[in-house]
Amino acid sequence: MTTPEPDDFIKSEAEAFEDEESENPILGWAKAIVFGIGDTAKDILEEGRRGAREAMQDGWERFDQKTKHRRD
């Protein structure tokens, strides 16, 4: 059994790629926009949660400073 030559392997992959239907450019742009919006929404939610945790911690610190009952 012989191994295929590298050129033969590259040619076969290129031929396989040519057989695939090319994606409609408008569909490609639409996918990019949708995925971009999704990534942005995830980033916004993550920052919102981080801000809420910090605000909660600040509130508890102010509460602890005002009261004798410290939270542990």
C-alpha positions as CSV (number, residue, x, y, z in Angstrom):
1,M,0.0,0.0,0.0
2,T,1.4,3.4,-1.0
3,T,0.7,6.7,0.5
4,P,-0.8,9.3,-1.8
5,E,1.5,12.1,-3.0
6,P,0.9,15.5,-1.4
7,D,0.0,17.0,-4.7
8,D,-2.7,14.4,-5.3
9,F,-4.1,15.0,-1.8
10,I,-4.2,18.8,-2.4
11,K,-5.8,18.4,-5.8
12,S,-8.5,16.1,-4.4
13,E,-9.4,18.6,-1.6
14,A,-9.5,21.4,-4.1
15,E,-11.8,19.4,-6.4
16,A,-14.1,18.6,-3.5
17,F,-14.3,22.3,-2.6
18,E,-15.2,23.2,-6.1
19,D,-18.1,20.7,-6.0
20,E,-19.7,22.5,-3.1
21,E,-22.4,25.1,-3.9
22,S,-21.1,28.6,-3.3
23,E,-22.9,30.5,-0.6
24,N,-25.1,33.4,-1.7
25,P,-23.1,36.6,-0.6
26,I,-26.3,38.1,0.8
27,L,-26.8,35.1,3.0
28,G,-23.2,35.3,4.1
29,W,-23.7,38.9,5.2
30,A,-26.9,38.1,7.0
31,K,-25.2,35.3,8.9
32,A,-22.4,37.7,9.9
33,I,-24.8,40.3,11.1
34,V,-26.9,37.8,13.1
35,F,-23.8,36.2,14.7
36,G,-22.4,39.7,15.4
37,I,-25.6,40.8,17.1
38,G,-25.6,37.6,19.2
39,D,-22.0,38.1,20.3
40,T,-22.7,41.7,21.2
41,A,-25.8,40.7,23.2
42,K,-23.7,38.2,25.2
43,D,-21.1,40.8,25.9
44,I,-23.8,43.3,27.1
45,L,-25.4,40.7,29.4
46,E,-22.0,39.7,30.8
47,E,-21.1,43.3,31.6
48,G,-24.6,43.9,33.1
49,R,-24.2,40.9,35.4
50,R,-20.7,42.1,36.5
51,G,-22.1,45.6,37.2
52,A,-24.9,44.1,39.2
53,R,-22.6,42.0,41.3
54,E,-20.4,45.1,42.0
55,A,-23.4,47.2,43.0
56,M,-24.7,44.5,45.3
57,Q,-21.4,44.2,47.0
58,D,-21.2,48.0,47.4
59,G,-24.7,48.0,48.9
60,W,-23.7,45.3,51.4
61,E,-20.5,47.2,52.3
62,R,-22.5,50.4,53.0
63,F,-25.0,48.4,55.1
64,D,-22.2,46.8,57.1
65,Q,-20.7,50.3,57.8
66,K,-24.0,51.6,59.1
67,T,-25.0,48.7,61.3
68,K,-23.6,46.8,64.2
69,H,-24.7,43.5,62.6
70,R,-21.9,42.7,60.3
71,R,-22.4,40.2,57.6
72,D,-19.8,37.5,57.3
